[in-house]
Amino acid sequence: MLLLAVQTGLRASELVGLTRGDVVLGTGAHIRCMGKGRKERATPLRRETAKLLATWIGNDKDEGKPLFPSIRGERLSRDALEHLVRKHCLTASRACPSIGTKQVTPHTLRHSTAMDLLHHGVDPAVIALWLGHENVETTQIYIHADMRMKEKALARVAAPATPSGRFRPDDQLLAFLEGL
């Protein structure tokens, strides 16, 4: 579930609302979800994610069943999703202690998706569509220039053509200063 969250950038409500019928496997594998304002959108899946979902679903093709059910077979709640994120962050912090200092939520995973797409050169307008935003301005909240992006931008900019060196005042300025 967390892999799907990071790869697709789905909202917590969209993720817990998925059914097995929302998963389209094979060529053009994607997830169909109902976003804000009851707008349906499709988000493509990487091959590895599609394989994992195919294994997860197995032979149970009941399209109405929740994709990620609770112990009772019902949809997970958003609180349950948040608990799973906290639990797995705690586990991950054993190998990477810096994770333990961060407040990671399902929404953080959505931000991570946006930044990953941006790092790979995806246009912000496409990221907005990917995340289900009506306009690009909403997406600007999710994306920001981190140090890696700033260094990449700096590498594209040519060094200034001005010669470097010390300032050498002319004789008239030196004479004026000595006269003070």
Secondary structure, 3 states (H helix, E strand, C coil): CHHHHHHHCCCHHHHHCCEHHHEECCCCCEEEEECHHHCEEEEECCHHHHHHHHHHHCCCCCCCCECCECCCCCECCHHHHHHHHHHHHHHHHHHCHHHHHCCCCHHHHHHHHHHHHHHCCCCHHHHHHHHCCCCHHHHHCCCCCCHHHHHHHHHHCCCCCCCCCCCCCCHHHHHHHHCC
